[in-house]
């Protein structure tokens, strides 16, 4: 079971970025996947998730309406598309498969004001 992340980077306030989570060793269509982020000096916080069987998505109020999860069962990937980014979205973002606690390596997102 492995997750490899891609994407992220530096963007101006109001811009968009996409993070990708590529899974191996399990089908993303059958397992819950979550996205977390960690601000400097703080604990990781849950921001979004997608359930395996139904594909239902859930979002924290801080990102709802701006972030969207997309799952591609053929590519076995789960993307997080982030729009209307704010400086407070600056953090390291992680993708995790919850059943096996398989974490991605983390991706830096930086939003300048």
DSSP file (Angstrom, degrees, kcal/mol; ACC not computed):
  #  RESIDUE AA STRUCTURE BP1 BP2  ACC     N-H-->O    O-->H-N    N-H-->O    O-->H-N    TCO  KAPPA ALPHA  PHI   PSI    X-CA   Y-CA   Z-CA
    1    1 A X              0   0    0      0, 0.0     2,-0.3     0, 0.0    24,-0.2   0.000 360.0 360.0 360.0 123.2    0.0    0.0    0.0
    2    2 A X  E     -A   24   0A   0     22,-2.5    22,-2.4    24,-0.1     2,-0.4  -0.999 360.0-161.8-149.1 146.3    1.6    3.2   -1.1
    3    3 A X  E     -A   23   0A   0    100,-0.4     2,-0.5    -2,-0.3   102,-0.2  -0.998   7.0-170.7-129.7 130.0    0.5    6.8   -1.9
    4    4 A X  E     -A   22   0A   0     18,-2.4    18,-2.9    -2,-0.4     2,-0.2  -0.983  12.0-151.6-121.7 126.4    2.6    9.3   -3.9
    5    5 A X  E     +A   21   0A   0     -2,-0.5     2,-0.3    16,-0.2    16,-0.2  -0.622  14.8 177.5 -97.4 155.1    1.6   12.9   -4.0
    6    6 A X  E     +A   20   0A   0     14,-2.1    14,-3.0    -2,-0.2     2,-0.2  -0.963  39.1  42.3-147.4 162.4    2.3   15.4   -6.8
    7    7 A X  E     +A   19   0A   0     -2,-0.3    12,-0.2    12,-0.2   101,-0.2  -0.565  52.1 111.8  99.9-164.2    1.4   19.0   -7.4
    8    8 A X        +     0   0    0     10,-1.0     2,-0.3    -2,-0.2   101,-0.2  -0.416  27.4 137.6  88.0-168.5    1.4   22.0   -5.2
    9    9 A X  E     -d  109   0B   0     99,-2.0   101,-2.9    -2,-0.1     2,-0.4  -0.903  55.9 -33.8 128.9-156.9    3.7   25.0   -5.3
   10   10 A X  E     +d  110   0B   0     -2,-0.3     2,-0.3    99,-0.2   101,-0.2  -0.889  56.0 163.0-110.9 134.3    3.5   28.8   -5.0
   11   11 A X  E     -d  111   0B   0     99,-2.4   101,-2.4    -2,-0.4     2,-0.1  -0.979  36.1-107.1-145.5 155.5    0.5   30.8   -6.2
   12   12 A X  E >   -d  112   0B   0     -2,-0.3     3,-2.3    99,-0.2    73,-0.2  -0.459  54.0 -78.4 -79.7 157.5   -0.9   34.3   -5.6
   13   13 A X  T 3  S+     0   0    0     99,-2.2    73,-0.2     1,-0.3    -1,-0.1  -0.293 121.8  27.2 -55.4 134.0   -4.0   34.9   -3.5
   14   14 A X  T 3  S+     0   0    0     71,-3.4    70,-0.6     1,-0.3    -1,-0.3   0.300  99.7 118.0  93.4  -9.3   -7.1   34.0   -5.5
   15   15 A X    <   -     0   0    0     -3,-2.3    70,-2.3    70,-0.2     2,-0.3  -0.082  57.2-120.4 -83.4-175.0   -5.3   31.5   -7.7
   16   16 A X        +     0   0    0     67,-0.2     2,-0.3    68,-0.2    67,-0.2  -0.927  23.2 177.3-130.7 151.5   -5.7   27.8   -8.1
   17   17 A X  E     - B   0  82A   0     65,-2.1    65,-3.2    -2,-0.3     2,-0.4  -0.971  16.7-142.8-145.3 159.1   -3.7   24.7   -7.7
   18   18 A X  E     - B   0  81A   0     -2,-0.3   -10,-1.0    63,-0.2     2,-0.4  -0.994   8.4-162.6-127.5 133.2   -4.2   20.9   -8.0
   19   19 A X  E     -AB   7  80A   0     61,-2.7    61,-2.8    -2,-0.4     2,-0.4  -0.899  10.0-155.6-108.8 142.5   -2.8   18.2   -5.8
   20   20 A X  E     -AB   6  79A   0    -14,-3.0   -14,-2.1    -2,-0.4     2,-0.5  -0.942   8.5-163.5-122.7 143.1   -2.7   14.6   -6.9
   21   21 A X  E     -AB   5  78A   0     57,-1.3    57,-2.2    -2,-0.4     2,-0.6  -0.958   9.2-164.6-125.9 108.8   -2.6   11.5   -4.9
   22   22 A X  E     -AB   4  77A   0    -18,-2.9   -18,-2.4    -2,-0.5     2,-0.3  -0.853  10.4-158.0 -99.9 123.3   -1.6    8.3   -6.8
   23   23 A X  E     -A    3   0A   0     53,-2.4     2,-0.3    -2,-0.6   -20,-0.2  -0.732  12.5-178.8-103.5 147.5   -2.4    5.1   -5.0
   24   24 A X  E     +A    2   0A   0    -22,-2.4   -22,-2.5    -2,-0.3     3,-0.1  -0.994  64.7  31.9-139.7 147.4   -0.8    1.6   -5.5
   25   25 A X  S    S+     0   0    0     -2,-0.3     2,-0.3   -24,-0.2   -22,-0.1   0.379 115.6  46.1  90.9  -4.7   -1.6   -1.6   -3.7
   26   26 A X  S    S-     0   0    0    -24,-0.2     2,-0.5    50,-0.1   -24,-0.1  -0.970  85.5-107.0-161.3 152.6   -5.3   -0.9   -3.3
   27   27 A X    >   -     0   0    0     -2,-0.3     3,-1.8     1,-0.1     4,-0.4  -0.750  18.0-148.3 -86.9 127.1   -8.2    0.5   -5.4
   28   28 A X  G >  S+     0   0    0     -2,-0.5     3,-0.6     1,-0.3    -1,-0.1   0.725  94.3  71.4 -65.2 -19.3   -9.2    4.0   -4.4
   29   29 A X  G 3  S+     0   0    0      1,-0.2    -1,-0.3    44,-0.2    26,-0.1   0.637 103.7  39.6 -71.4 -11.3  -12.7    3.1   -5.4
   30   30 A X  G <  S+     0   0    0     -3,-1.8     2,-0.4    24,-0.1    23,-0.3   0.431 108.9  62.6-117.7  -0.8  -13.0    0.8   -2.3
   31   31 A X  S <  S-     0   0    0     -3,-0.6     2,-0.3    -4,-0.4    19,-0.0  -0.949  80.9-109.3-130.7 148.4  -11.3    2.8    0.4
   32   32 A X        -     0   0    0     -2,-0.4    66,-1.5    19,-0.1    67,-0.4  -0.541  32.8-164.7 -73.1 135.5  -11.8    6.1    2.1
   33   33 A X  E     -FE  50  97B   0     17,-2.3    17,-2.8    -2,-0.3     2,-0.3  -0.968   5.4-170.7-121.9 137.7   -9.2    8.8    1.2
   34   34 A X  E     -FE  49  96B   0     62,-2.6    62,-2.4    -2,-0.4     2,-0.4  -0.919  15.6-142.1-128.1 155.4   -8.7   12.0    3.2
   35   35 A X  E     +FE  48  95B   0     13,-3.2    12,-2.7    -2,-0.3    13,-1.6  -0.965  22.6 178.0-114.3 133.0   -6.8   15.1    2.8
   36   36 A X  E     -FE  46  94B   0     58,-2.8    58,-3.0    -2,-0.4     2,-0.3  -0.838   9.8-158.7-122.9 163.1   -5.1   16.8    5.7
   37   37 A X  E     -FE  45  93B   0      8,-2.2     8,-3.0    -2,-0.3     2,-0.4  -0.983   4.1-152.5-141.1 158.0   -2.9   19.9    6.0
   38   38 A X  E     -FE  44  92B   0     54,-2.2    54,-2.1    -2,-0.3     2,-0.2  -0.955   6.0-154.3-135.4 114.9   -0.4   21.1    8.5
   39   39 A X    >   -     0   0    0      4,-0.5     3,-2.3    -2,-0.4    52,-0.1  -0.534  47.9 -77.2 -79.2 153.0    0.3   24.8    9.2
   40   40 A X  T 3  S+     0   0    0      1,-0.3    -1,-0.1    50,-0.2     3,-0.1  -0.257 117.7   5.1 -53.5 128.8    3.8   25.6   10.6
   41   41 A X  T 3  S+     0   0    0      1,-0.3    -1,-0.3    -3,-0.1     2,-0.2   0.524 114.0 100.1  77.1   5.4    3.9   24.8   14.3
   42   42 A X  S <  S-     0   0    0     -3,-2.3    -1,-0.3     1,-0.1     2,-0.1  -0.729  76.2 -95.7-120.1 169.5    0.4   23.3   14.3
   43   43 A X        -     0   0    0     -2,-0.2    -4,-0.5     1,-0.1     2,-0.1  -0.404  50.2 -91.8 -75.8 157.4   -1.2   19.8   14.3
   44   44 A X  E     -F   38   0B   0     -6,-0.2     2,-0.4    -2,-0.1    -6,-0.2  -0.479  45.8-156.9 -66.7 142.0   -2.4   18.2   11.1
   45   45 A X  E     -F   37   0B   0     -8,-3.0    -8,-2.2    -2,-0.1     2,-0.2  -0.968  16.3-118.2-126.8 141.0   -6.0   19.0   10.4
   46   46 A X  E     +F   36   0B   0     -2,-0.4   -10,-0.2   -10,-0.2     3,-0.1  -0.541  35.8 164.8 -72.9 137.2   -8.5   17.2    8.3
   47   47 A X  E     -     0   0B   0    -12,-2.7    13,-2.9     1,-0.4     2,-0.3   0.610  58.6  -3.7-125.1 -26.5   -9.9   19.3    5.4
   48   48 A X  E     -FG  35  59B   0    -13,-1.6   -13,-3.2    11,-0.2    -1,-0.4  -0.992  54.2-178.6-164.5 158.5  -11.6   16.9    3.0
   49   49 A X  E     -FG  34  58B   0      9,-2.2     9,-2.4    -2,-0.3     2,-0.4  -0.993  15.0-148.5-159.7 160.8  -12.4   13.3    2.3
   50   50 A X  E     -FG  33  57B   0    -17,-2.8   -17,-2.3    -2,-0.3     7,-0.2  -0.999  23.8-127.8-135.0 132.5  -14.1   10.9   -0.1
   51   51 A X     >  -     0   0    0      5,-2.5     4,-1.0    -2,-0.4   -20,-0.1  -0.514  17.4-132.0 -80.4 148.5  -15.7    7.6    0.9
   52   52 A X  T  4 S+     0   0    0    -22,-0.2   -21,-0.3    -2,-0.2    -1,-0.1   0.959  94.6  33.7 -67.5 -55.4  -14.7    4.5   -1.0
   53   53 A X  T  4 S+     0   0    0    -23,-0.3    -1,-0.1     1,-0.2   -22,-0.1   0.947 130.1  27.8 -72.1 -49.5  -17.9    2.8   -2.0
   54   54 A X  T  4 S-     0   0    0      2,-0.1    -1,-0.2   -24,-0.0    -2,-0.2   0.722  90.7-133.6 -88.6 -21.9  -20.2    5.7   -2.6
   55   55 A X     <  +     0   0    0     -4,-1.0     2,-0.2     1,-0.2    -3,-0.1   0.678  45.5 163.0  74.2  16.6  -17.7    8.4   -3.6
   56   56 A X        -     0   0    0     -6,-0.1    -5,-2.5     1,-0.0     2,-0.3  -0.492  26.2-145.6 -69.9 136.4  -19.4   10.9   -1.3
   57   57 A X  E     -G   50   0B   0     -7,-0.2     2,-0.3    -2,-0.2    -7,-0.2  -0.769  13.9-169.0-106.8 151.6  -17.2   13.9   -0.5
   58   58 A X  E     -G   49   0B   0     -9,-2.4    -9,-2.2    -2,-0.3     2,-0.4  -0.987   4.2-167.1-137.8 145.1  -17.0   15.9    2.7
   59   59 A X  E     -G   48   0B   0     -2,-0.3   -11,-0.2   -11,-0.2     2,-0.1  -0.982  23.8-117.4-137.0 144.6  -15.3   19.2    3.4
   60   60 A X    >>  -     0   0    0    -13,-2.9     4,-1.7    -2,-0.4     3,-1.7  -0.466  37.0-113.4 -70.2 152.7  -14.3   21.2    6.4
   61   61 A X  T 34 S+     0   0    0      1,-0.3    -1,-0.1     2,-0.2   -14,-0.1   0.786 113.3  66.5 -60.7 -26.8  -16.0   24.6    6.5
   62   62 A X  T 34 S+     0   0    0      1,-0.2    -1,-0.3     3,-0.0   -15,-0.1   0.732 117.3  22.3 -68.7 -21.1  -12.7   26.3    5.9
   63   63 A X  T X> S+     0   0    0     -3,-1.7     3,-2.4   -16,-0.2     4,-2.4   0.491  88.1 125.5-122.6  -8.6  -12.4   24.9    2.4
   64   64 A X  T 3< S+     0   0    0     -4,-1.7     4,-0.1     1,-0.3   -16,-0.0  -0.295  80.9  18.3 -60.0 133.4  -16.0   24.1    1.4
   65   65 A X  T 34 S+     0   0    0      2,-0.5    -1,-0.3     1,-0.1     3,-0.1   0.222 125.9  57.0  89.6 -14.1  -17.0   25.7   -1.8
   66   66 A X  T <4 S+     0   0    0     -3,-2.4    17,-2.2     1,-0.2     2,-0.3   0.688  99.6  54.0-114.9 -33.8  -13.3   26.3   -2.8
   67   67 A X  E  <  -C   82   0A   0     -4,-2.4    -2,-0.5    15,-0.2     2,-0.4  -0.815  62.3-172.2-107.1 145.4  -11.8   22.9   -2.7
   68   68 A X  E     -C   81   0A   0     13,-2.4    13,-3.2    -2,-0.3     2,-0.4  -0.999  15.7-141.1-139.1 135.9  -13.1   19.9   -4.6
   69   69 A X  E     -C   80   0A   0     -2,-0.4     2,-0.4    11,-0.2    11,-0.2  -0.808  17.8-172.7 -94.3 133.9  -12.1   16.2   -4.6
   70   70 A X  E     -C   79   0A   0      9,-2.3     9,-3.5    -2,-0.4     2,-0.5  -0.996   5.5-160.1-125.3 131.3  -12.0   14.3   -7.9
   71   71 A X  E     -C   78   0A   0     -2,-0.4     2,-0.6     7,-0.2     7,-0.2  -0.932   6.1-165.2-113.8 133.6  -11.5   10.6   -8.0
   72   72 A X  E  >> -C   77   0A   0      5,-2.7     5,-2.0    -2,-0.5     4,-1.3  -0.914   2.5-173.6-116.8 102.8  -10.3    8.7  -11.1
   73   73 A X  T  45S+     0   0    0     -2,-0.6   -44,-0.2     1,-0.2   -45,-0.1   0.800  83.5  54.3 -68.3 -29.1  -10.9    5.0  -10.6
   74   74 A X  T  45S+     0   0    0      1,-0.2    -1,-0.2     2,-0.1    -2,-0.0   0.903 117.6  34.8 -71.8 -40.9   -9.1    4.1  -13.9
   75   75 A X  T  45S-     0   0    0      2,-0.1    -2,-0.2   -53,-0.0    -1,-0.2   0.590 105.8-130.0 -86.4 -10.3   -5.9    5.9  -13.0
   76   76 A X  T  <5 +     0   0    0     -4,-1.3   -53,-2.4     1,-0.2     2,-0.3   0.923  62.9 131.0  59.9  46.8   -6.4    5.0   -9.3
   77   77 A X  E   < -BC  22  72A   0     -5,-2.0    -5,-2.7   -55,-0.2     2,-0.4  -0.895  48.2-155.0-127.9 157.2   -5.9    8.6   -8.3
   78   78 A X  E     -BC  21  71A   0    -57,-2.2   -57,-1.3    -2,-0.3     2,-0.3  -0.979  18.6-163.1-131.6 120.3   -7.6   11.2   -6.0
   79   79 A X  E     -BC  20  70A   0     -9,-3.5    -9,-2.3    -2,-0.4     2,-0.5  -0.736  12.4-152.5-103.7 149.9   -7.1   14.8   -6.8
   80   80 A X  E     -BC  19  69A   0    -61,-2.8   -61,-2.7    -2,-0.3     2,-0.6  -0.964  13.2-162.2-119.4 112.3   -7.7   17.9   -4.7
   81   81 A X  E     -BC  18  68A   0    -13,-3.2   -13,-2.4    -2,-0.5     2,-0.5  -0.841   6.6-163.0 -98.2 125.7   -8.5   20.9   -6.8
   82   82 A X  E     +BC  17  67A   0    -65,-3.2   -65,-2.1    -2,-0.6     2,-0.3  -0.932  11.2 175.8-117.5 119.3   -8.1   24.2   -4.9
   83   83 A X        +     0   0    0    -17,-2.2   -67,-0.2    -2,-0.5   -68,-0.2  -0.742  60.6  24.1-115.7 165.2   -9.6   27.4   -6.1
   84   84 A X  S    S-     0   0    0    -70,-0.6    -1,-0.2    -2,-0.3   -69,-0.2   0.902  83.7-161.9  49.0  48.5   -9.8   30.9   -4.6
   85   85 A X        -     0   0    0    -70,-2.3   -71,-3.4    -3,-0.2     2,-0.3  -0.288   7.0-158.5 -67.2 146.4   -6.7   30.2   -2.5
   86   86 A X    >   -     0   0    0    -73,-0.2     3,-2.3   -72,-0.1     4,-0.3  -0.834  31.9-108.9-120.8 157.7   -5.9   32.4    0.4
   87   87 A X  G >  S+     0   0    0     -2,-0.3     3,-1.7     1,-0.3    24,-0.4   0.844 118.2  62.6 -55.1 -32.6   -2.7   33.1    2.3
   88   88 A X  G 3  S+     0   0    0      1,-0.3    -1,-0.3    22,-0.1    -3,-0.0   0.565  88.7  70.0 -73.2  -5.8   -4.1   31.1    5.2
   89   89 A X  G <   +     0   0    0     -3,-2.3    -1,-0.3     2,-0.0     2,-0.2   0.547  69.7 120.1 -81.8  -8.1   -4.2   28.0    3.0
   90   90 A X    <   +     0   0    0     -3,-1.7     2,-0.3    -4,-0.3    20,-0.2  -0.416  42.8 106.5 -60.1 122.1   -0.4   28.0    3.1
   91   91 A X  E    S- H   0 109B   0     18,-1.9    18,-2.7    -2,-0.2     2,-0.5  -0.969  75.8 -80.8-176.7 172.6    0.5   24.6    4.6
   92   92 A X  E     -EH  38 108B   0    -54,-2.1   -54,-2.2    -2,-0.3     2,-0.4  -0.893  48.0-148.4 -93.9 128.4    1.9   21.1    3.8
   93   93 A X  E     -EH  37 107B   0     14,-3.3    14,-2.0    -2,-0.5     2,-0.4  -0.809  13.0-167.1-105.3 138.6   -0.9   19.0    2.4
   94   94 A X  E     -E   36   0B   0    -58,-3.0   -58,-2.8    -2,-0.4     2,-0.4  -0.956  12.8-152.9-127.2 142.5   -1.2   15.2    2.9
   95   95 A X  E     -E   35   0B   0     -2,-0.4     9,-2.9   -60,-0.2     2,-0.4  -0.909  22.7-175.4-106.4 140.2   -3.2   12.5    1.3
   96   96 A X  E     -EI  34 103B   0    -62,-2.4   -62,-2.6    -2,-0.4     2,-0.7  -0.998  29.2-141.2-143.5 137.8   -4.0    9.5    3.5
   97   97 A X  E  >> -EI  33 102B   0      5,-2.5     5,-1.8    -2,-0.4     4,-0.7  -0.886  24.5-154.9 -93.6 116.9   -5.7    6.1    3.0
   98   98 A X  T  45S+     0   0    0    -66,-1.5     3,-0.2    -2,-0.7    -1,-0.1   0.809  81.0  58.7 -71.7 -34.3   -7.5    5.8    6.3
   99   99 A X  T  45S+     0   0    0    -67,-0.4    -1,-0.2     1,-0.2   -66,-0.1   0.920 122.6  24.2 -63.8 -43.9   -7.8    2.0    6.6
  100  100 A X  T  45S-     0   0    0     -3,-0.2    -1,-0.2     2,-0.1    -2,-0.2   0.341 102.4-124.3-102.2   5.4   -4.1    1.3    6.4
  101  101 A X  T  <5 +     0   0    0     -4,-0.7     2,-0.8    -3,-0.2    -3,-0.2   0.905  49.1 168.5  50.6  43.7   -3.0    4.8    7.7
  102  102 A X  E   < -I   97   0B   0     -5,-1.8    -5,-2.5  -100,-0.1     2,-0.3  -0.803  15.0-164.4 -92.0 112.2   -0.9    5.1    4.5
  103  103 A X  E     -I   96   0B   0     -2,-0.8  -100,-0.4    -7,-0.2    -7,-0.2  -0.724  15.1-127.4 -99.6 143.8    0.2    8.7    4.2
  104  104 A X        -     0   0    0     -9,-2.9  -100,-0.2    -2,-0.3    -1,-0.1  -0.257  35.8-101.4 -72.9 174.5    1.6   10.5    1.2
  105  105 A X        -     0   0    0   -102,-0.2    -1,-0.1     1,-0.1   -11,-0.1   0.608  62.4-109.4 -79.4 -10.7    4.9   12.3    1.5
  106  106 A X        -     0   0    0    -11,-0.1     2,-0.4     1,-0.1   -12,-0.2   0.173  24.2-133.1  93.0 145.2    3.3   15.7    1.8
  107  107 A X  E     - H   0  93B   0    -14,-2.0   -14,-3.3    -3,-0.1     2,-0.4  -0.999  15.6-126.6-137.7 130.9    3.2   18.6   -0.6
  108  108 A X  E     - H   0  92B   0     -2,-0.4   -99,-2.0   -16,-0.2     2,-0.5  -0.622  22.2-173.2 -80.4 130.3    3.9   22.3    0.1
  109  109 A X  E     -dH   9  91B   0    -18,-2.7   -18,-1.9    -2,-0.4     2,-0.4  -0.995   4.4-175.8-120.1 125.6    1.3   24.8   -0.9
  110  110 A X  E     -d   10   0B   0   -101,-2.9   -99,-2.4    -2,-0.5     2,-0.5  -0.986   6.4-168.3-126.3 129.1    2.2   28.5   -0.5
  111  111 A X  E     -d   11   0B   0     -2,-0.4     2,-0.3   -24,-0.4   -99,-0.2  -0.966  10.2-153.2-120.6 119.3   -0.2   31.3   -1.2
  112  112 A X  E      d   12   0B   0   -101,-2.4   -99,-2.2    -2,-0.5   -25,-0.1  -0.636 360.0 360.0 -92.1 148.7    1.2   34.9   -1.4
  113  113 A X              0   0    0     -2,-0.3    -1,-0.1  -101,-0.2  -101,-0.1   0.448 360.0 360.0 -88.8 360.0   -0.9   37.9   -0.6
